[in-house]
Amino acid sequence: MEIHGTVYDILHNKSGNICTTSPEDSVYDAIRQMGEKNIGALVVMEDDQIVGVLSERDYSRKVVLQGRTSRDTKVGDIISRPAISVRSKDGIEKCMQLMTGNRIRHLPVVDDGRLVGLISMGDLVTWVMQSQRHTIEQLQGYISGDYPG
C-alpha cells in the first residue's frame, strides 16, 4: 500500500513549538525540560544549526547504562552526529524508511537551512492510521453506493 502525504501535512496538524537544547547543556537540564514538556526528544542546536537530536533512548543507553551522571554529562557528548533530517515537502514513506533504516524515532524538519519542525514515529503512525481509516470509509461508501466517485 502506498502512503500518501508529506511532512508538511503532518506539521500542519501539530503545534508549532519546537523544543531545543544545546550541546553545552547538561543532560540533566535537557531531560528535565523533556519531562516538563512531556516530550521524548529535543533538537540539539548550535549557532542556528542542527547538530543532532537528544532522545530518551540516548539518555538511557549513553548515560545510565554507561555509569555516567546526567549532571556531569554534556548533551553534545551523547548525541549521534550528524543529524538526519527531512524537508517539509518530503513524503511520509521517505520518513518511515529513514527512521527504520537508521533506527531513530525523531526527524528534524529543515527548510532552506531553517528548523521548521520535528516529527516522530508516533506522528507517522497516526498519519498512516488516519489515512487508512479514510480509505476504508471511501471504499465502504463506494460499495454501499453512497460514494459519488
C-alpha positions as CSV (number, residue, x, y, z in Angstrom):
1,M,0.0,0.0,0.0
2,E,1.4,3.4,-1.0
3,I,1.3,6.0,1.7
4,H,0.3,9.5,0.5
5,G,1.1,12.7,2.2
6,T,4.1,14.9,3.1
7,V,5.9,16.0,6.2
8,Y,4.1,19.4,5.7
9,D,0.8,17.6,6.1
10,I,1.9,16.2,9.5
11,L,3.4,19.5,10.7
12,H,0.2,21.3,9.7
13,N,-1.7,19.4,12.4
14,K,0.9,19.8,15.2
15,S,1.7,22.7,17.5
16,G,4.4,25.0,16.2
17,N,6.5,24.6,19.3
18,I,9.9,23.1,18.7
19,C,11.9,22.4,21.8
20,T,15.7,22.6,21.6
21,T,18.8,22.3,23.7
22,S,22.5,23.0,23.0
23,P,25.5,20.6,23.0
24,E,26.9,22.5,26.1
25,D,23.8,22.0,28.2
26,S,23.9,19.3,30.8
27,V,21.9,16.1,30.0
28,Y,20.1,16.7,33.4
29,D,18.7,20.0,32.2
30,A,17.7,18.6,28.9
31,I,16.0,15.6,30.4
32,R,14.2,17.9,32.9
33,Q,12.9,20.0,30.0
34,M,11.7,16.9,28.2
35,G,9.8,15.8,31.4
36,E,8.3,19.2,31.9
37,K,7.0,19.4,28.4
38,N,6.1,15.7,28.2
39,I,8.1,15.1,25.1
40,G,10.6,12.3,24.1
41,A,13.3,14.3,22.3
42,L,14.9,17.7,21.8
43,V,16.6,19.1,18.7
44,V,20.2,20.0,19.6
45,M,21.2,23.4,18.1
46,E,24.5,25.2,17.8
47,D,24.8,28.6,16.2
48,D,21.4,28.2,14.5
49,Q,22.5,24.8,13.0
50,I,21.0,21.4,13.9
51,V,23.8,19.1,15.3
52,G,21.6,16.3,16.5
53,V,18.6,15.0,18.4
54,L,18.7,14.1,22.1
55,S,16.2,11.3,22.9
56,E,15.2,9.4,26.0
57,R,16.9,6.4,24.4
58,D,20.2,8.3,24.2
59,Y,19.9,9.1,27.9
60,S,19.1,5.5,28.9
61,R,21.8,3.9,26.7
62,K,24.6,6.5,26.9
63,V,24.3,7.9,30.4
64,V,22.5,5.4,32.6
65,L,23.9,2.2,31.2
66,Q,27.5,3.6,30.9
67,G,27.5,4.8,34.5
68,R,27.7,8.5,33.7
69,T,25.8,11.1,35.7
70,S,23.3,13.4,33.9
71,R,24.5,16.5,35.7
72,D,28.1,16.0,34.7
73,T,27.5,14.9,31.1
74,K,27.0,17.4,28.3
75,V,24.3,16.9,25.6
76,G,27.0,17.0,22.9
77,D,28.8,14.0,24.4
78,I,25.9,11.6,23.9
79,I,24.1,12.6,20.7
80,S,24.7,10.9,17.3
81,R,26.1,13.2,14.6
82,P,25.3,14.3,12.0
83,A,21.6,14.9,12.4
84,I,19.4,13.1,9.9
85,S,16.7,15.5,8.8
86,V,13.9,15.8,6.2
87,R,12.3,18.7,4.3
88,S,8.6,19.6,4.7
89,K,8.0,18.6,1.0
90,D,9.4,15.0,1.6
91,G,6.9,12.1,1.6
92,I,5.8,10.1,4.6
93,E,7.3,6.9,3.1
94,K,10.7,8.5,2.9
95,C,10.5,9.4,6.6
96,M,9.5,5.9,7.5
97,Q,12.4,4.5,5.5
98,L,14.9,6.9,7.2
99,M,13.6,6.1,10.7
100,T,13.6,2.4,10.3
101,G,16.8,2.2,8.3
102,N,18.7,4.4,10.9
103,R,16.8,3.0,13.9
104,I,15.7,6.5,15.0
105,R,12.4,7.8,16.2
106,H,12.6,11.5,15.5
107,L,13.4,13.6,12.5
108,P,14.1,17.4,12.5
109,V,12.4,19.1,9.5
110,V,14.6,21.7,7.8
111,D,13.6,24.0,5.0
112,D,16.2,26.4,3.5
113,G,18.6,25.7,6.4
114,R,16.0,26.6,9.0
115,L,14.4,24.3,11.6
116,V,10.7,24.3,11.0
117,G,9.6,21.2,13.0
118,L,10.2,17.8,14.5
119,I,8.3,14.7,13.6
120,S,8.2,11.4,15.5
121,M,7.5,7.8,14.6
122,G,4.3,8.3,16.6
123,D,3.3,11.2,14.2
124,L,3.9,8.9,11.2
125,V,1.9,6.0,12.7
126,T,-1.0,8.4,13.5
127,W,-0.9,9.7,9.9
128,V,-0.9,6.2,8.4
129,M,-3.8,5.1,10.6
130,Q,-5.9,8.2,9.7
131,S,-5.1,7.7,6.0
132,Q,-6.2,4.0,6.2
133,R,-9.4,4.9,8.0
134,H,-10.2,7.5,5.3
135,T,-9.5,4.9,2.6
136,I,-11.7,2.3,4.3
137,E,-14.6,4.9,4.6
138,Q,-14.3,5.7,1.0
139,L,-14.4,2.0,0.0
140,Q,-17.4,1.3,2.2
141,G,-19.2,4.3,0.7
142,Y,-18.4,3.1,-2.8
143,I,-19.6,-0.4,-2.1
144,S,-22.8,0.7,-0.5
145,G,-23.5,3.2,-3.3
146,D,-23.2,6.3,-1.0
147,Y,-20.0,7.4,-2.7
148,P,-20.4,9.6,-5.8
149,G,-16.9,8.5,-7.2
